[in-house]
Amino acid sequence: MADRPATCAHCDKRLSKKSWYYRNGKWFCKRRCWEDAKAKAAEVKPPAEGQQPAAAAA
C-alpha cells in the first residue's frame, strides 16, 4: 500500500491517527468526505462512446 498523505483527498483537512479511510486509491479524513467524493464522481461521468459532450454540442 502507498504511503499515507498528510491531508484528505476531498477537503484537504489533516488526517488524524484516530480515523482515516482509504477508499478507491485515495485517503479521506472521515466517511462523509469519502461519500461526498463518491457522489461528486458519479455526477461527473464521461459521455458514452459516440456521443458528444453537452458543452461541445452548443
Contact map, one row per residue, 1 for C-alpha under 8 A:
1110000000000000000000000000000000000000000000000000000000
1111000000000000000000000000000000000000000000000000000000
1111100000000000000000000000000000000000000000000000000000
0111110000000000000000000010000000000000000000000000000000
0011111100000010000000000010000000000000000000000000000000
0001111100000110000000000000000000000000000000000000000000
0000111110111110000000000011100000000000000000000000000000
0000111111111110000000000011100000000000000000000000000000
0000001111110000000000000111000000000000000000000000000000
0000000111110000000000000001000011011000000000000000000000
0000001111111000000000000000000010000000000000000000000000
0000001111111100000000000000000000000000000000000000000000
0000001100111110000000000000100000000000000000000000000000
0000011100011111000000000000100000000000000000000000000000
0000111100001111101100000001100000000000000000000000000000
0000000000000111111100000000100000000000000000000000000000
0000000000000011111100000000000000000000000000000000000000
0000000000000001111100000000000000000000000000000000000000
0000000000000011111110000000110000000000000000000000000000
0000000000000011111111000011110000000000000000000000000000
0000000000000000001111100011111001000000000000000000000000
0000000000000000000111111111000000000000000000000000000000
0000000000000000000011111111000001000000000000000000000000
0000000000000000000001111100000000000000000000000000000000
0000000000000000000001111110000000000000000000000000000000
0000000010000000000001111111000000000000000000000000000000
0001101110000000000111101111100000000000000000000000000000
0000001111000010000111100111111011000000000000000000000000
0000001100001111001110000011111010000000000000000000000000
0000000000000000001110000001111111000000000000000000000000
0000000000000000000010000001111111100000000000000000000000
0000000000000000000000000000011111110000000000000000000000
0000000001100000000000000001111111111000000000000000000000
0000000001000000000010100001011111111100000000000000000000
0000000000000000000000000000001111111110000000000000000000
0000000001000000000000000000000111111111000000000000000000
0000000001000000000000000000000011111111100000000000000000
0000000000000000000000000000000001111111110000000000000000
0000000000000000000000000000000000111111111000000000000000
0000000000000000000000000000000000011111111100000000000000
0000000000000000000000000000000000001111111110000000000000
0000000000000000000000000000000000000111111110000000000000
0000000000000000000000000000000000000011111110000000000000
0000000000000000000000000000000000000001111111000000000000
0000000000000000000000000000000000000000111111100000000000
0000000000000000000000000000000000000000000111110000000000
0000000000000000000000000000000000000000000011111011100000
0000000000000000000000000000000000000000000001111110000000
0000000000000000000000000000000000000000000000111110000000
0000000000000000000000000000000000000000000000011111000000
0000000000000000000000000000000000000000000000111111100000
0000000000000000000000000000000000000000000000100111110110
0000000000000000000000000000000000000000000000100011111110
0000000000000000000000000000000000000000000000000001111111
0000000000000000000000000000000000000000000000000000111111
0000000000000000000000000000000000000000000000000001111111
0000000000000000000000000000000000000000000000000001111111
0000000000000000000000000000000000000000000000000000011111
